[in-house]
Amino acid sequence: MTGNKTMTPPRTDKPASSCKACFSWGQLPGYSCRACFTFATLHEVGQCSACHRSVPTKKGYCRLCWLQASLEARANGEVVVLAPYLAQLQHQQLFLARMHRIRQPGPLLGRAGRRPARHTPEPARSPSPWIQMSLLDAARDYRRFDRRRDQDLNNPWLVKARHFAREFGEARGWTHWTAREVDRALVIALSGFSAGDSVRYCELLPALRERGLNTGRTTEVLDRLGLFQDDRPTVARWLDRKLEGVAPGIRHDAEDWARTLRDGGPRSRPRGQSTVWHYLSSVAPVLLAWSNDHDHLREVTREELRAVAEARQGSELHHTLSALRSLFRHCKATGTIFRDPTVRIRRGRRSYAVILPLDASDIHRAVAAATTPTARVVILLAAIHAARSKTIAELHVDDIDLGQRTLVLAGRARPLDDPTRQAITDWLDCRRQRWPNTANPHLLINRRTALGTEPVGRLWLTSPLRHQVATLERLRVDRQLEEALTHGPDPLHLAEVFGIAEMTAIRYATAARQILESSAETDSSPSTRTQGPANDQHANRPSGSR
């Protein structure tokens, strides 16, 4: 040996290069590859008898010539010594670094060829990046899966998915039954899985529904592993239903506009799904009416747009013109129309409904309908703190400080009153007993969201007051109006207390001023002075409801 040298591990940021001894190409730890470094420490430098280079040699031949002779011997299928092949070398086959470690086809040479190969099971890992392309894209029928006949628990994709599901379920606080259902579903989905495949939602859903397995958590695991394909045609089906009967030219532009709103474009950010649905629902009747006389949006004139505006008023006019303006701007940007007919068409000021206070009996019935801890928390947050349903659903546990008696709503810290503090404490005790291991950071959770991290839905949140006059939105509006009636119609005070916009605060202050002026005129009349406070709606409010 020439010395006790050590080789540093290769850096990950080092560029690829060629080995100076065997000319292999790859990311090397130094001037030579690891195999040539070891070969040089075992043998002295000399002139190779085949390639005539001054490099470390073994029995007169360098390592590159030995590899070439071994490659030709394997190609001929002969288990013999390599001396004849070394003497006949006339060329060299270059290769990538560390490729000599890969098992080549053919019989084993040397001592390895005289002993049987030991069978070692392949460790559970993801297959190599080489993918066998599919000949036909045929749909899979997971409903025909038989666990005794078709399960393959040694499939590396299945082993990886089951291990990830166990760790993911522990982090999310899944119950034993949920984890067991997801494990059974993964066995069905990945037993015959191979590289390049994907699990499609429409193919997997019928099999999981027949067996009563959890579909949402299973697809969440598969999606995080990159093995899931959501092929539900909800958007395309909804567009077909909304634009049925519209002229083909107009329909093409409307569909392209709706998809750009949903997915975003080069100079536009993606909008929410509810915004896209609301925009298309507003313009669908107009597009259907235009289809009777036009084949394309470039034929629509300003007079027709003015006719659409004159036939509508209030919020309907505002939303329809906003959606049409967005549609024509998109068509102008994509070059499908020559000019935008919505330019300089005014929407006018938006008219709002008259704000009136709730009756005391309606508030009493809403309070009586709150029979669960969650319903009491929701009603108190809306009736006392004027919180919207979206704000209540997105409220986190960390936003509540029971010790300091503070509550953070929409980024604004508010003092926590006694009724709300008691209701939140009761709900936290109930939540701790029912879902002790949940990882959901939101304050309000249910049976479905306790297994994940998403907030509760709006329908579940508003269900206790669904058939009441005093809904969550009416309670929120009534709370802001009561603040204006109690402390005076001051828009600055309302904006500071509730964090609302200036124009919204002016609306509430104007409504409170009108109510106060009308009540003052009524109290000054002789026929109503003897009635006393019985006619005052705020005199009969239940104590503690605010």
C-alpha positions as semicolon CSV with decimal commas, in nm:
position;residue;x (nm);y (nm);z (nm)
1;M;0,000;0,000;0,000
2;T;0,118;0,351;-0,077
3;G;-0,016;0,505;0,242
4;N;-0,311;0,549;0,475
5;K;-0,507;0,816;0,296
6;T;-0,861;0,920;0,370
7;M;-1,115;1,065;0,132
8;T;-1,348;1,347;0,227
9;P;-1,718;1,300;0,151
10;P;-1,839;1,476;-0,165
11;R;-2,004;1,814;-0,133
12;T;-2,361;1,846;-0,250
13;D;-2,291;2,178;-0,424
14;K;-1,986;2,051;-0,618
15;P;-2,031;2,033;-0,999
16;A;-1,987;1,708;-1,189
17;S;-1,647;1,627;-1,337
18;S;-1,442;1,342;-1,489
19;C;-1,224;1,101;-1,293
20;K;-0,853;1,134;-1,387
21;A;-0,799;0,757;-1,370
22;C;-1,107;0,587;-1,523
23;F;-1,265;0,895;-1,690
24;S;-1,604;0,821;-1,527
25;W;-1,838;1,121;-1,515
26;G;-2,025;1,222;-1,202
27;Q;-2,012;1,414;-0,874
28;L;-1,671;1,310;-0,737
29;P;-1,525;1,364;-0,389
30;G;-1,192;1,477;-0,540
31;Y;-0,986;1,436;-0,857
32;S;-1,084;1,070;-0,885
33;C;-1,383;0,853;-0,798
34;R;-1,398;0,645;-0,481
35;A;-1,320;0,318;-0,659
36;C;-1,007;0,459;-0,826
37;F;-0,900;0,615;-0,494
38;T;-0,917;0,274;-0,327
39;F;-0,745;0,111;-0,626
40;A;-0,459;0,362;-0,601
41;T;-0,406;0,297;-0,230
42;L;-0,366;-0,078;-0,299
43;H;-0,142;-0,072;-0,607
44;E;0,169;0,109;-0,729
45;V;0,186;0,345;-1,027
46;G;0,304;0,186;-1,352
47;Q;0,247;0,174;-1,728
48;C;-0,068;-0,012;-1,836
49;S;0,002;-0,286;-2,092
50;A;-0,326;-0,217;-2,278
51;C;-0,380;0,162;-2,277
52;H;-0,012;0,255;-2,206
53;R;-0,102;0,513;-1,941
54;S;0,107;0,583;-1,629
55;V;-0,152;0,504;-1,362
56;P;-0,184;0,259;-1,071
57;T;-0,184;-0,093;-1,219
58;K;-0,272;-0,440;-1,101
59;K;-0,076;-0,718;-1,274
60;G;0,022;-0,471;-1,544
61;Y;-0,326;-0,335;-1,620
62;C;-0,514;-0,031;-1,492
63;R;-0,857;-0,038;-1,332
64;L;-1,030;0,087;-1,649
65;C;-0,890;-0,204;-1,852
66;W;-0,993;-0,453;-1,586
67;L;-1,351;-0,320;-1,600
68;Q;-1,355;-0,340;-1,981
69;A;-1,230;-0,700;-1,978
70;S;-1,492;-0,794;-1,718
71;L;-1,763;-0,633;-1,930
72;E;-1,666;-0,830;-2,242
73;A;-1,641;-1,155;-2,048
74;R;-1,992;-1,107;-1,912
75;A;-2,121;-1,031;-2,260
76;N;-1,986;-1,367;-2,385
77;G;-2,127;-1,552;-2,083
78;E;-1,796;-1,721;-2,001
79;V;-1,680;-1,778;-1,644
80;V;-1,307;-1,780;-1,709
81;V;-1,006;-1,572;-1,616
82;L;-0,980;-1,225;-1,764
83;A;-0,621;-1,252;-1,897
84;P;-0,723;-1,332;-2,260
85;Y;-0,965;-1,042;-2,267
86;L;-0,704;-0,805;-2,124
87;A;-0,461;-0,895;-2,404
88;Q;-0,724;-0,829;-2,673
89;L;-0,843;-0,486;-2,554
90;Q;-0,863;-0,232;-2,834
91;H;-1,117;0,022;-2,694
92;Q;-1,267;0,145;-2,370
93;Q;-1,634;0,187;-2,277
94;L;-1,674;0,493;-2,058
95;F;-1,937;0,497;-1,782
96;L;-2,087;0,711;-1,509
97;A;-1,940;0,721;-1,161
98;R;-2,054;0,444;-0,920
99;M;-2,225;0,255;-1,205
100;H;-1,988;-0,041;-1,155
101;R;-2,175;-0,124;-0,833
102;I;-2,493;-0,207;-1,025
103;R;-2,537;-0,580;-1,084
104;Q;-2,478;-0,656;-1,453
105;P;-2,663;-0,940;-1,632
106;G;-2,477;-1,269;-1,670
107;P;-2,310;-1,525;-1,442
108;L;-2,101;-1,426;-1,142
109;L;-1,723;-1,427;-1,187
110;G;-1,444;-1,523;-0,950
111;R;-1,521;-1,651;-0,604
112;A;-1,877;-1,517;-0,622
113;G;-1,941;-1,754;-0,915
114;R;-1,842;-2,063;-0,713
115;R;-2,087;-2,007;-0,425
116;P;-2,464;-1,966;-0,429
117;A;-2,593;-1,617;-0,394
118;R;-2,750;-1,533;-0,060
119;H;-3,111;-1,419;-0,079
120;T;-3,158;-1,089;0,099
121;P;-3,506;-0,933;0,098
122;E;-3,524;-0,594;-0,069
123;P;-3,586;-0,316;0,180
124;A;-3,913;-0,128;0,160
125;R;-3,838;0,183;-0,041
126;S;-3,980;0,374;-0,332
127;P;-3,890;0,234;-0,673
128;S;-3,627;0,395;-0,891
129;P;-3,719;0,694;-1,108
130;W;-3,732;0,468;-1,415
131;I;-4,099;0,430;-1,507
132;Q;-4,262;0,165;-1,721
133;M;-4,507;0,351;-1,943
134;S;-4,863;0,223;-1,965
135;L;-4,986;0,089;-2,297
136;L;-5,355;0,167;-2,231
137;D;-5,512;0,412;-1,987
138;A;-5,776;0,172;-1,854
139;A;-5,987;0,251;-1,549
140;R;-5,931;0,041;-1,237
141;D;-6,220;-0,120;-1,054
142;Y;-6,127;-0,118;-0,686
143;R;-6,464;-0,272;-0,599
144;R;-6,340;-0,611;-0,718
145;F;-6,055;-0,605;-0,465
146;D;-6,033;-0,923;-0,256
147;R;-5,807;-0,887;0,047
148;R;-5,721;-1,259;0,060
149;R;-5,629;-1,272;-0,307
150;D;-5,516;-0,923;-0,411
151;Q;-5,346;-0,767;-0,109
152;D;-4,971;-0,708;-0,138
153;L;-4,842;-0,590;0,197
154;N;-4,481;-0,592;0,069
155;N;-4,550;-0,333;-0,200
156;P;-4,298;-0,053;-0,129
157;W;-4,553;0,219;-0,204
158;L;-4,801;0,062;0,038
159;V;-4,539;0,021;0,311
160;K;-4,439;0,384;0,274
161;A;-4,799;0,506;0,276
162;R;-4,896;0,303;0,583
163;H;-4,596;0,432;0,775
164;F;-4,676;0,791;0,677
165;A;-5,044;0,745;0,768
166;R;-4,953;0,625;1,119
167;E;-4,731;0,927;1,183
168;F;-4,978;1,167;1,021
169;G;-5,269;1,026;1,221
170;E;-5,082;1,061;1,549
171;A;-5,000;1,423;1,467
172;R;-5,366;1,497;1,378
173;G;-5,517;1,314;1,673
174;W;-5,699;1,046;1,475
175;T;-5,903;0,795;1,667
176;H;-5,826;0,423;1,658
177;W;-6,120;0,360;1,426
178;T;-6,021;0,634;1,181
179;A;-5,662;0,511;1,162
180;R;-5,786;0,156;1,106
181;E;-6,022;0,264;0,825
182;V;-5,747;0,461;0,651
183;D;-5,511;0,164;0,675
184;R;-5,767;-0,067;0,515
185;A;-5,833;0,187;0,241
186;L;-5,461;0,222;0,165
187;V;-5,431;-0,155;0,125
188;I;-5,711;-0,146;-0,133
189;A;-5,564;0,151;-0,321
190;L;-5,192;0,061;-0,326
191;S;-5,167;-0,318;-0,327
192;G;-5,114;-0,328;-0,704
193;F;-4,958;0,017;-0,733
194;S;-4,647;0,070;-0,945
195;A;-4,431;0,366;-1,044
196;G;-4,608;0,607;-1,277
197;D;-4,959;0,515;-1,161
198;S;-5,200;0,742;-0,977
199;V;-5,505;0,676;-0,764
200;R;-5,807;0,853;-0,913
201;Y;-6,087;0,980;-0,696
202;C;-6,376;0,861;-0,915
203;E;-6,230;0,509;-0,926
204;L;-6,154;0,479;-0,553
205;L;-6,470;0,641;-0,416
206;P;-6,719;0,359;-0,500
207;A;-6,500;0,093;-0,338
208;L;-6,454;0,291;-0,016
209;R;-6,824;0,378;0,007
210;E;-6,928;0,014;-0,028
211;R;-6,700;-0,081;0,261
212;G;-6,787;0,225;0,475
213;L;-6,426;0,351;0,485
214;N;-6,308;0,707;0,538
215;T;-6,261;0,874;0,200
216;G;-6,147;1,222;0,302
217;R;-5,855;1,117;0,524
218;T;-5,743;0,849;0,277
219;T;-5,727;1,092;-0,013
220;E;-5,546;1,341;0,211
221;V;-5,270;1,086;0,281
222;L;-5,244;0,990;-0,087
223;D;-5,235;1,356;-0,193
224;R;-4,952;1,437;0,049
225;L;-4,752;1,146;-0,096
226;G;-4,816;1,268;-0,453
227;L;-5,011;0,956;-0,552
228;F;-5,360;1,107;-0,580
229;Q;-5,541;1,254;-0,882
230;D;-5,863;1,445;-0,823
231;D;-6,062;1,385;-1,143
232;R;-6,399;1,510;-1,019
233;P;-6,552;1,715;-1,303
234;T;-6,737;1,954;-1,071
235;V;-6,631;2,280;-1,236
236;A;-6,686;2,156;-1,593
237;R;-7,025;2,010;-1,501
238;W;-7,128;2,332;-1,325
239;L;-7,023;2,541;-1,626
240;D;-7,223;2,318;-1,858
241;R;-7,532;2,361;-1,644
242;K;-7,496;2,738;-1,605
243;L;-7,419;2,809;-1,971
244;E;-7,670;2,572;-2,123
245;G;-7,837;2,735;-2,424
246;V;-7,574;3,010;-2,465
247;A;-7,434;3,066;-2,815
248;P;-7,105;2,878;-2,878
249;G;-6,900;3,194;-2,938
250;I;-7,027;3,364;-2,623
251;R;-6,997;3,042;-2,423
252;H;-6,631;2,996;-2,521
253;D;-6,539;3,342;-2,389
254;A;-6,746;3,297;-2,073
255;E;-6,585;2,960;-1,991
256;D;-6,235;3,097;-2,047
257;W;-6,318;3,395;-1,824
258;A;-6,456;3,172;-1,547
259;R;-6,148;2,944;-1,552
260;T;-5,916;3,244;-1,543
261;L;-6,101;3,380;-1,241
262;R;-6,070;3,045;-1,066
263;D;-5,709;2,956;-1,156
264;G;-5,559;3,300;-1,215
265;G;-5,375;3,431;-1,518
266;P;-5,049;3,603;-1,615
267;R;-5,163;3,932;-1,460
268;S;-5,453;3,827;-1,239
269;R;-5,465;3,646;-0,910
270;P;-5,702;3,351;-0,858
271;R;-6,036;3,431;-0,697
272;G;-6,233;3,224;-0,451
273;Q;-6,475;2,962;-0,572
274;S;-6,772;3,147;-0,426
275;T;-6,671;3,464;-0,615
276;V;-6,655;3,276;-0,945
277;W;-6,994;3,117;-0,887
278;H;-7,150;3,450;-0,791
279;Y;-7,007;3,629;-1,096
280;L;-7,119;3,362;-1,343
281;S;-7,464;3,335;-1,183
282;S;-7,507;3,711;-1,228
283;V;-7,417;3,719;-1,598
284;A;-7,569;3,384;-1,707
285;P;-7,924;3,524;-1,767
286;V;-7,779;3,820;-1,960
287;L;-7,564;3,594;-2,181
288;L;-7,862;3,370;-2,248
289;A;-8,071;3,669;-2,359
290;W;-7,793;3,799;-2,584
291;S;-7,760;3,456;-2,748
292;N;-8,094;3,510;-2,921
293;D;-7,955;3,796;-3,135
294;H;-7,575;3,759;-3,123
295;D;-7,317;3,489;-3,186
296;H;-7,023;3,662;-3,019
297;L;-6,961;3,917;-2,746
298;R;-6,799;4,157;-2,994
299;E;-7,148;4,223;-3,133
300;V;-7,283;4,358;-2,801
301;T;-7,333;4,739;-2,799
302;R;-7,337;5,000;-2,524
303;E;-7,712;5,049;-2,570
304;E;-7,773;4,685;-2,482
305;L;-7,559;4,719;-2,171
306;R;-7,754;5,031;-2,071
307;A;-8,077;4,832;-2,117
308;V;-7,942;4,566;-1,881
309;A;-7,856;4,834;-1,624
310;E;-8,198;5,003;-1,649
311;A;-8,378;4,672;-1,591
312;R;-8,201;4,622;-1,256
313;Q;-8,157;4,818;-0,938
314;G;-7,993;4,795;-0,600
315;S;-7,754;4,509;-0,526
316;E;-7,857;4,319;-0,838
317;L;-7,748;4,611;-1,058
318;H;-7,418;4,645;-0,871
319;H;-7,326;4,275;-0,895
320;T;-7,435;4,232;-1,258
321;L;-7,240;4,532;-1,385
322;S;-6,933;4,429;-1,186
323;A;-6,941;4,081;-1,337
324;L;-7,000;4,211;-1,692
325;R;-6,716;4,459;-1,655
326;S;-6,483;4,177;-1,548
327;L;-6,597;3,962;-1,841
328;F;-6,543;4,228;-2,107
329;R;-6,209;4,331;-1,962
330;H;-6,092;3,971;-1,989
331;C;-6,212;3,947;-2,349
332;K;-6,038;4,277;-2,435
333;A;-5,712;4,152;-2,277
334;T;-5,726;3,822;-2,467
335;G;-5,810;3,993;-2,797
336;T;-6,150;3,835;-2,859
337;I;-6,327;4,175;-2,874
338;F;-6,214;4,502;-3,030
339;R;-6,344;4,744;-2,764
340;D;-6,488;4,728;-2,415
341;P;-6,852;4,847;-2,416
342;T;-6,863;4,872;-2,034
343;V;-6,629;5,173;-2,027
344;R;-6,789;5,484;-1,868
345;I;-7,106;5,300;-1,768
346;R;-7,172;5,401;-1,409
347;R;-7,303;5,157;-1,156
348;G;-7,438;5,430;-0,931
349;R;-7,449;5,424;-0,556
350;R;-7,540;5,095;-0,400
351;S;-7,870;5,102;-0,211
352;Y;-7,892;4,923;0,123
353;A;-8,187;4,798;0,320
354;V;-8,314;4,996;0,616
355;I;-8,151;4,887;0,942
356;L;-8,408;4,821;1,216
357;P;-8,355;4,679;1,566
358;L;-8,467;4,328;1,655
359;D;-8,766;4,265;1,873
360;A;-8,700;4,141;2,227
361;S;-8,910;3,827;2,174
362;D;-8,700;3,728;1,872
363;I;-8,384;3,760;2,080
364;H;-8,538;3,547;2,359
365;R;-8,626;3,271;2,112
366;A;-8,273;3,275;1,968
367;V;-8,122;3,242;2,316
368;A;-8,358;2,955;2,399
369;A;-8,258;2,774;2,078
370;A;-7,893;2,764;2,191
371;T;-7,902;2,432;2,375
372;T;-7,544;2,314;2,313
373;P;-7,212;2,463;2,434
374;T;-7,107;2,545;2,079
375;A;-7,434;2,721;1,998
376;R;-7,408;2,934;2,313
377;V;-7,053;3,042;2,220
378;V;-7,160;3,129;1,865
379;I;-7,463;3,334;1,975
380;L;-7,269;3,528;2,238
381;L;-6,987;3,611;1,997
382;A;-7,238;3,745;1,745
383;A;-7,474;3,920;1,990
384;I;-7,213;4,077;2,220
385;H;-6,899;4,115;2,006
386;A;-7,071;4,156;1,663
387;A;-6,854;3,883;1,509
388;R;-6,929;3,753;1,162
389;S;-6,982;3,382;1,104
390;K;-6,653;3,360;0,908
391;T;-6,465;3,527;1,194
392;I;-6,619;3,290;1,448
393;A;-6,527;2,985;1,240
394;E;-6,166;3,100;1,200
395;L;-6,121;3,187;1,570
396;H;-5,825;2,996;1,724
397;V;-5,779;2,873;2,076
398;D;-5,469;3,094;2,107
399;D;-5,684;3,401;2,037
400;I;-5,851;3,361;2,380
401;D;-5,671;3,454;2,701
402;L;-5,892;3,356;2,993
403;G;-5,642;3,483;3,250
404;Q;-5,608;3,829;3,101
405;R;-5,975;3,823;2,994
406;T;-5,903;3,926;2,634
407;L;-6,035;3,803;2,301
408;V;-5,881;3,862;1,958
409;L;-6,138;3,889;1,677
410;A;-6,020;3,963;1,322
411;G;-5,685;4,084;1,455
412;R;-5,836;4,322;1,713
413;A;-5,808;4,261;2,089
414;R;-6,133;4,301;2,283
415;P;-6,218;4,264;2,651
416;L;-6,380;3,932;2,738
417;D;-6,708;3,970;2,927
418;D;-6,834;3,725;3,191
419;P;-7,110;3,550;2,987
420;T;-6,879;3,488;2,690
421;R;-6,595;3,377;2,918
422;Q;-6,819;3,126;3,095
423;A;-6,957;2,989;2,766
424;I;-6,606;2,947;2,622
425;T;-6,486;2,774;2,939
426;D;-6,776;2,527;2,925
427;W;-6,707;2,454;2,559
428;L;-6,333;2,401;2,619
429;D;-6,415;2,147;2,891
430;C;-6,651;1,965;2,656
431;R;-6,394;1,975;2,374
432;R;-6,120;1,841;2,600
433;Q;-6,332;1,547;2,711
434;R;-6,454;1,451;2,364
435;W;-6,140;1,513;2,151
436;P;-5,840;1,516;2,387
437;N;-5,583;1,442;2,113
438;T;-5,706;1,672;1,837
439;A;-5,450;1,894;1,661
440;N;-5,705;2,140;1,521
441;P;-5,607;2,492;1,635
442;H;-5,956;2,640;1,586
443;L;-6,180;2,704;1,885
444;L;-6,493;2,547;1,738
445;I;-6,459;2,196;1,597
446;N;-6,698;1,911;1,520
447;R;-6,672;1,540;1,454
448;R;-6,528;1,591;1,105
449;T;-6,286;1,879;1,162
450;A;-6,148;1,730;1,486
451;L;-5,945;1,488;1,271
452;G;-5,785;1,767;1,064
453;T;-5,687;2,133;1,089
454;E;-5,958;2,303;0,881
455;P;-6,231;2,529;1,031
456;V;-6,594;2,429;1,060
457;G;-6,837;2,503;0,778
458;R;-7,076;2,795;0,770
459;L;-7,385;2,574;0,747
460;W;-7,289;2,382;1,062
461;L;-7,217;2,710;1,241
462;T;-7,551;2,872;1,157
463;S;-7,769;2,561;1,191
464;P;-7,894;2,634;1,551
465;L;-8,058;2,960;1,433
466;R;-8,157;2,851;1,084
467;H;-8,536;2,892;1,136
468;Q;-8,515;3,188;1,374
469;V;-8,583;3,552;1,296
470;A;-8,275;3,653;1,494
471;T;-8,008;3,484;1,281
472;L;-7,636;3,532;1,341
473;E;-7,621;3,811;1,084
474;R;-7,927;3,986;1,233
475;L;-7,776;3,957;1,582
476;R;-7,449;4,107;1,461
477;V;-7,627;4,399;1,290
478;D;-7,851;4,457;1,592
479;R;-7,548;4,469;1,824
480;Q;-7,381;4,742;1,618
481;L;-7,706;4,936;1,591
482;E;-7,758;4,911;1,969
483;E;-7,408;5,051;2,026
484;A;-7,498;5,350;1,809
485;L;-7,828;5,399;1,995
486;T;-7,667;5,370;2,339
487;H;-7,350;5,578;2,293
488;G;-7,475;5,812;2,025
489;P;-7,461;5,795;1,642
490;D;-7,086;5,853;1,619
491;P;-6,924;5,677;1,318
492;L;-6,574;5,711;1,466
493;H;-6,681;5,534;1,784
494;L;-6,841;5,248;1,590
495;A;-6,536;5,205;1,367
496;E;-6,307;5,197;1,670
497;V;-6,516;4,950;1,871
498;F;-6,605;4,699;1,598
499;G;-6,329;4,760;1,343
500;I;-6,573;4,823;1,058
501;A;-6,519;5,041;0,751
502;E;-6,597;5,413;0,751
503;M;-6,892;5,389;0,513
504;T;-7,042;5,101;0,713
505;A;-7,008;5,301;1,035
506;I;-7,180;5,598;0,870
507;R;-7,470;5,370;0,767
508;Y;-7,524;5,254;1,125
509;A;-7,490;5,608;1,262
510;T;-7,743;5,738;1,011
511;A;-7,990;5,459;1,095
512;A;-7,948;5,525;1,470
513;R;-8,000;5,898;1,420
514;Q;-8,323;5,836;1,228
515;I;-8,451;5,599;1,498
516;L;-8,368;5,846;1,776
517;E;-8,534;6,133;1,592
518;S;-8,849;5,933;1,520
519;S;-8,870;5,813;1,881
520;A;-8,826;6,171;2,004
521;E;-9,111;6,292;1,783
522;T;-9,331;6,004;1,906
523;D;-9,255;6,075;2,273
524;S;-9,336;6,445;2,229
525;S;-9,688;6,373;2,095
526;P;-9,970;6,392;2,354
527;S;-10,116;6,051;2,265
528;T;-9,799;5,860;2,350
529;R;-9,672;6,039;2,660
530;T;-9,899;5,843;2,894
531;Q;-9,790;5,502;2,760
532;G;-9,451;5,507;2,934
533;P;-9,160;5,281;2,843
534;A;-9,379;4,986;2,739
535;N;-9,342;5,084;2,372
536;D;-8,965;5,094;2,391
537;Q;-8,828;4,778;2,228
538;H;-8,500;4,797;2,420
539;A;-8,679;4,812;2,757
540;N;-8,795;4,450;2,731
541;R;-8,458;4,297;2,633
542;P;-8,359;3,994;2,841
543;S;-8,095;4,061;3,100
544;G;-7,760;3,912;3,009
545;S;-7,847;3,876;2,640
546;R;-7,602;4,151;2,555
